Amino acid sequence: MFLRLCLLFVLVPFAELMILVKMSHKFGFLHTIVLVVGTGVLGAALARHEGLRAWTRVQTALGRGKLPGMEVLDAFLILIAGLLLLTPGLLTDLVGFTLLISPSRRQIRLLLANWLGKHISANPFAPPSHQQSSRFRAADDEEIIDVEARPVADPDTQRFQNGDK
């Protein structure tokens, strides 16, 4: 993972710099700067607009009593898009605009939701589904006792629940 991040933080800026240098030679320095600043400003405005729409969808889902899972993922992708669009460069702008366009964001959101569903467990004590964890298995010489439990009323707690003091 560390190697991937290092490559990402080295290769992406290098590629961005190469593209900007070639563009400035072909179209001129001023046109290249105007393009980079223009995409940043336009992207920030679009990200703000889409972000407000996503926030409204989150609030609407919460108002209906639903957990806003997909809406939060949508807002997260819009945040990532805004960060990418504020980063100078054309590759990051291209990815940022792709995340701002609703149909492509929907596809990426579904891919992200599927990935998260495979890699994140709702039970923090359960072992990951793709690995066998030895700490949750009994050793050969241990006896496993399977029991059922039921709640038992505590007299002290029950007294306060009935309104007694």
N, C-alpha and C positions, 0 to 999 in steps of 0.2 A: 504494500500500500504506500509506503514511504517513497519507493522508487517511482511509482505512478505519479504521486503528487509532485515530486521533483521534476519529472519529465514535463508535467503539465505546466508548472511554473517557469520552466525554461523554454520549452518548445513553443508554447502558445505566444508568449511575448516576442520571441525571435521571429516566428512566422508573421505576426502582426507588423513588426518593424520592417521586415522584407517587403511586405505588400505595400506599406506606406511609402517606402523609399522608391519602389518601382512606379507607384502611382504619381509621386511627385515628379519623377523624371518624365513620365509620359504626359501628364496633364498640367503640371506646374505645382509649385509649392503652395500657393495661395488657394487654388482650387481644392487641393487635398485637405488643407486645414479647414476650409469651409465645409467640405463634405463630412469630415470627422465631427466638427462642432455641430453641424446641422443634424446629423443622425443622433447625436447625444441629446440635443434639445428636443427634437421630435420624439425620440424614444422616452425621455423623461416625462413629457406631456402624456404620451400614450400609456405609459406605465402608471401614472397617477390616475388617469381615467379608468383604466382596467382595475387598478387596485381598489378604487372606491366602489366599483361595481361588485368586486369580489367581497369586500367588506359588507356591503348591503346583503349579498346572498348568505353570508355567514350569519348576520343578524336575523335574517328572515328564517333561516333553518333553526336557530336557537329559539326564536319566538314561537315556532311551531312545536317545540319540544324535541326536535331531532338533533342528533349529534352531527355537526357539520364537517364530516370527514373529507369528502371530496371538495367541498368549498374551501377548506383550509389548505388542502394540497394545491388548489387553484391559486389561492392567494400566495402561497409559498413560491410557486413557479413564476408568478408575476413579480414578486420581490427579486428573485434571481434574474429575471429578464431586465428589471430596472438597474440592477447592479452591473449586468453585462453591458447595457447600453451606455452607462456612464463611464465605462472603461474605454479609453481611446483605442480604436482599432476597428477594422471592418469585419474580421471573423467573429469577434465577440458581439458586434452589432447585428450580424446576420443571425446568430444563435438567439440573441435577445429579442429581435423582431419575430423570430419563429415562435418563441414562447409567448409573445403577446397576441399572436393571431389565434383566435378562439378555436378553430378546428384542429390546428396542429397542437395547441396546448392541451386539448381534450385527449388526443392520442398519447401524448407524453404523460399526462396525468394518469391515464389508465395503466401505462407501463410502470410508472412509479408506484401506483397503488398495488399492482401485482407483485412488484419486487418487495415492497414493504410487507405485504402479507406473507411472503415466504420467509423473510428474514427477521421479522419482529413478532414476538409472542405476546399475547394478551396476559398470560400468566408469567410473571417474572421469575417464578421458581421452577418453571418447566424447562427442560433442556431444549436447545434448539432442535428443530425437526430434522435438520440435515446432518446432525452429529449425534453420536451415541456418547453420552456422558457417563463415566464410570462412577461418579460420586452419587448418582441416583440409583445405582444398582447395589443389591446386597452382595456381600462376599459369599463364597461357597459355604462357609461354615456358619453363616448367620441365618437365623430363623426369621421369617417375615410373618408378622401377625397382622391380618387384615381385620379391621374393626369398623363398626358403624357407630356414629355418634348422634345424639339428639340433645337439644338444649335443655338444661335444667334450670328452673326458676330459682333465682337467688332471693332468699327472704328479705335481705336488706334492699336490694334493687326493686323488688316487687312492692315493698311498702311505699317507696317514693312514687312509683308509677300509678298507684291507686289514689294518690293524693294525700296519703297519711304522712304525718311529720313526726 
